[in-house]
Amino acid sequence: MNLKETLNSRYTTKEYDASKKISDTDMAEVKNLLRMSPSSVNLQPWHFIVAETTEGKARMAKGTQGFFHFNEPKVTNAAAVVLFCVKTDADDTYYQHIADTEDKAGRFPNEDIKNGFLGAVKAFAGIHKYDLKDLQHWMEKQVYLNIGSFLLGVASLGLDATPMEGIDVKALDEEFGLREKGFTSLVAVSLGYHAESDFNATDKTPKSRLPESEIFTQI
Ligand SMILES: Cc1cc2nc3c(=O)[nH]c(=O)nc-3n(C[C@H](O)[C@H](O)[C@H](O)COP(=O)(O)O)c2cc1C
């Protein structure tokens, strides 16, 4: 599939074929997509909980109770579910960890360049932590960027997906002990293969987008 076909055919799956599993090769690609996403100053302020077993998906479904019950079958019948989590704080120890990781990858020809990078990380993060006071919000933006590229990436692998903000983040944070670990849950994305009866499949329900004339200004 070329890019245009991938963009036009991907859609939010509402009903999964529970009998279909994702191959190990594709799951490795899925994890690589999550890991390789860009983020501002390469902060990578994320953690991912990946559920592929019935037990794992049952734990994930604790976030789709009550008000969020409409998303429950999309969790339990999918082949896999990824919970995108974001850091709740970042400090000098973490910035150093990022710089050390870049160092290990061989990105710094000398210590001065490494220190320059570390200074840039601290400066940008500092703007959000102290000036704008939106550090957590800024880190969430980085995670959302990952989600965006993830949705296109999994579609290019031929996988169906459902991004879900309709989850009980408090219940999921408790289930996975996330807050104690310095994270909180943000969005879940189910993956797998749609059921023939999925009403939202593009052969049954057309996609809808605002027209080009409304969203572009050509200069
Ligand atoms: C961040 C985000 C959260 C969403 N949350 C839900 C959700 O909880 N449940 C659901 O069925 N669809 C959810 N959607 C799907 C959107 O409704 C869908 O992406 C939008 O209508 C465009 O349709 P398409 O994805 O089929 O192209 C979400 C999408 C995004 C990007």
The ligand as an SDF file (V2000), in Angstrom:
LIG
                    3D

 31 33  0  0  0  0  0  0  0  0999 V2000
   -6.6740   10.7350   20.8090 C   0  0  0  0  0  0  0  0  0  0  0  0
   -7.8740   10.0050   20.2820 C   0  0  0  0  0  0  0  0  0  0  0  0
   -8.7920    9.4610   21.1680 C   0  0  0  0  0  0  0  0  0  0  0  0
   -9.8830    8.7180   20.6980 C   0  0  0  0  0  0  0  0  0  0  0  0
  -10.7110    8.0790   21.5920 N   0  0  0  0  0  0  0  0  0  0  0  0
  -11.6180    7.1860   21.1150 C   0  0  0  0  0  0  0  0  0  0  0  0
  -12.3370    6.3240   22.0090 C   0  0  0  0  0  0  0  0  0  0  0  0
  -12.1990    6.3770   23.2340 O   0  0  0  0  0  0  0  0  0  0  0  0
  -13.1760    5.3950   21.4660 N   0  0  0  0  0  0  0  0  0  0  0  0
  -13.3670    5.2880   20.1140 C   0  0  0  0  0  0  0  0  0  0  0  0
  -14.1350    4.4110   19.6770 O   0  0  0  0  0  0  0  0  0  0  0  0
  -12.7290    6.1110   19.2540 N   0  0  0  0  0  0  0  0  0  0  0  0
  -11.8380    7.0320   19.7040 C   0  0  0  0  0  0  0  0  0  0  0  0
  -11.1360    7.8320   18.8310 N   0  0  0  0  0  0  0  0  0  0  0  0
  -11.3830    7.7080   17.3850 C   0  0  0  0  0  0  0  0  0  0  0  0
  -11.8430    9.0060   16.7060 C   0  0  0  0  0  0  0  0  0  0  0  0
  -13.2010    9.2060   16.9250 O   0  0  0  0  0  0  0  0  0  0  0  0
  -11.5040    8.8850   15.2120 C   0  0  0  0  0  0  0  0  0  0  0  0
  -10.0870    8.8690   15.0740 O   0  0  0  0  0  0  0  0  0  0  0  0
  -12.0650   10.0320   14.3720 C   0  0  0  0  0  0  0  0  0  0  0  0
  -13.4710   10.0070   14.3600 O   0  0  0  0  0  0  0  0  0  0  0  0
  -11.5570    9.9480   12.9280 C   0  0  0  0  0  0  0  0  0  0  0  0
  -11.9260    8.7270   12.3310 O   0  0  0  0  0  0  0  0  0  0  0  0
  -10.8960    7.6420   11.7970 P   0  0  0  0  0  0  0  0  0  0  0  0
   -9.8960    7.3360   12.9050 O   0  0  0  0  0  0  0  0  0  0  0  0
  -11.7550    6.4360   11.5010 O   0  0  0  0  0  0  0  0  0  0  0  0
  -10.2110    8.1900   10.5860 O   0  0  0  0  0  0  0  0  0  0  0  0
  -10.0760    8.5970   19.2920 C   0  0  0  0  0  0  0  0  0  0  0  0
   -9.1470    9.1740   18.4190 C   0  0  0  0  0  0  0  0  0  0  0  0
   -8.0570    9.8460   18.8890 C   0  0  0  0  0  0  0  0  0  0  0  0
   -7.0580   10.3950   17.9000 C   0  0  0  0  0  0  0  0  0  0  0  0
  1  2  1  0
  2  3  1  0
  2 30  2  0
  3  4  2  0
  4  5  1  0
  4 28  1  0
  5  6  2  0
  6  7  1  0
  6 13  1  0
  7  8  2  0
  7  9  1  0
  9 10  1  0
 10 11  2  0
 10 12  1  0
 12 13  2  0
 13 14  1  0
 14 15  1  0
 14 28  1  0
 15 16  1  0
 16 17  1  0
 16 18  1  0
 18 19  1  0
 18 20  1  0
 20 21  1  0
 20 22  1  0
 22 23  1  0
 23 24  1  0
 24 25  2  0
 24 26  1  0
 24 27  1  0
 28 29  2  0
 29 30  1  0
 30 31  1  0
M  END
$$$$
